[in-house]
Amino acid sequence: MATLRIALAQIDTCVGDLRSNAQAVLTWSRTAADLGADLVVFPEMTLTGYPIEDLALRASVRREAERVLQDVAARLVTEGMPELTVVVGTLGTDTHREHAGAPARPTNQAVVLRGGEVLARYDKHHLPNYGVFDEFRIFTPGDTPCVVEVRGRRVGLVICEDIWQDGGPVSVMRDMDLDLLVVPNGSPFEEGKGHVRTELAARRAREVDAPVAYVNLTGSQDDLVFDGGSFVVTPSGEVVARAPQFVEHLLVCDVPDDGAQPTGTLATPLEPDAEVYQALVTGLEGYVRKNGFRSVTLGLSGGIDSALVAAIAADAIGGQNVVGVSMPSPHSSSHSKDDAADTAKRIGADYRVQPITPMVEAFDRELHLDGVAAENLQARVRGMILMGLSNAEGHLVLATGNKSELAVGYSTIYGDAVGGYAPLKDVDKSRVWELSRWRNTAAIDAGEIPPIPESSITKPPSAELRPGQVDQDSLPAYHLLDAVLDAYVESAEGRAELLERGFDPEIVDTVVTLVDRAEWKRRQYPPGPKVTALAFGRDRRLPITTRWREP
């Protein structure tokens, strides 16, 4: 037996675009073959895109997935790759249920192709979308594991969450004398998750006494971001090959037949601020491109949130495709207007100024609003302007609110909460400042102009809806607010636990009340990239109607 050369094809797919996804499989397989690979492994549900949510329930989608799979198998031969073994993820059908006379249901399937044929299929019945797949069993010791031969070497196959299951398919493979275990994944990004993956894969490598090759998606789908970072880890826990993050990449690794250490290239993981920032850029870029937009628009207030969103947008799709709109009122300070213009200039945006005073006055003549209602009217007029530009010119409107504001309802529904995508939805205010400083430093290190004005970072945050207003008029200081939110929202602690931490009772009661009363707003907020372990909308939902109050 010779050295086995494997290639991990870390690619960006699009849900529902089966033809393009299939072509990507063929293109990357060709590259792998040209590099001498014997085996190329693609991520979870590559052909359909991932996650497909309730599309999995449609028989029409499953039929097309199977047709496309067979076409890929045939074209691998006609395009000169008959000896290449290809592992590709797709949407399958539960044949056990069909044979039992039950309605066919979907499965998460990995298929092994070679020589124009399907050599093996491995079905996993659970996805992060448990609402579709939770009727099905997980792997039990009585199930048959999937092991195939590639150039005389024994290769085991499991999918994503299988390696999280103690006593699952990996444990069944312990005595099968594997040379390699491959794991196709669609593992969404969360800050700090990388080491969890490698440690878990190393545990399974020790269990089967063979290297584990972990291939992950890159790109984004709706509110999920996939960071790639595919790797190969040995039973000793050493990562011997690693792909870069947030880019398509073919990671090649050689697995010798004499028990020697596998060899491959090792990309350096991104440091935390760079990692989160790139996740936000990747999420926005994918959402814009895959939904057919070419440009975005947002309100430029001169504040830190809109400046950071503008920088992210410029990095994602180019500053020339960003329309920044300043919408001053009589309460807008001159420095805020100057900072908005400066931000647009720094990123090369299409900058426009649309005063809102005439429109607000027209509404006020009819409605005679005052107090908070009058303040919110300003925000709603601004939202109307942005949506009007979107309708007229085809831009995607970006909401610029952050996670701290979203948590406590510090936004105006149908005002600054309008839009199709919210890049900072899962980024708290403290992190907004950190990421802004990091982005500016990265620009300086690269010899570029920092995209965010320094005054936008250093000045006190304000919605400027009334004279002299600052956020801390009605909220605790953001460093303190974020600390309480982290305990109450992220860690699900109650009032008693918050008080035990030493937080001031008045602050605790204020924050808890604001968070619990704002769920209805959060339900209506646009999607945005998930970058933490607990994102509003996907990971945390409270009842809107509830009489529960923290005692």
Secondary structure, DSSP 4 states (H G I P E B T S, - for coil): --PEEEEEEE----TT-HHHHHHHHHHHHHHHHHTT-SEEE--TTTTT-S--GGGGG-HHHHHHHHHHHHHHHHHHHHTT-TT-EEEEEEEEE-HHHHHTTSPP-EEEEEEEEETTEEEEEEEE---S-HHHHTTS----TTSPPEEEEETTEEEEE--GGGGG-TTSHHHHTTTS--SEEEEEE--B--TT-HHHHHHHHHHHHHHHTS-EEEEE-EEEETTEEEEB--EEE-TTS-EEEEPPBSS-EEEEEEE-SSSPPPEE-BPPPPPHHHHHHHHHHHHHHHHHHHTT---EEEE--SSHHHHHHHHHHHHHH-GGGEEEEE---TT--HHHHHHHHHHHHHHT-EEEE---HHHHHHHHHHH---HHHHHHHHHHHHHHHHHHHHHHH-PEEBP---HHHHHHT-S-TTTTT-SSB-TTTT--HHHHHHHHHHHHHHHHHTT---SS-HHHHHSPP---SSTT--GGGTS--HHHHHHHHIIIIIS---HHHHHHTT--HHHHHHHHHHHHHTHHHHHTSPP----SSS-BTTTB---SS------
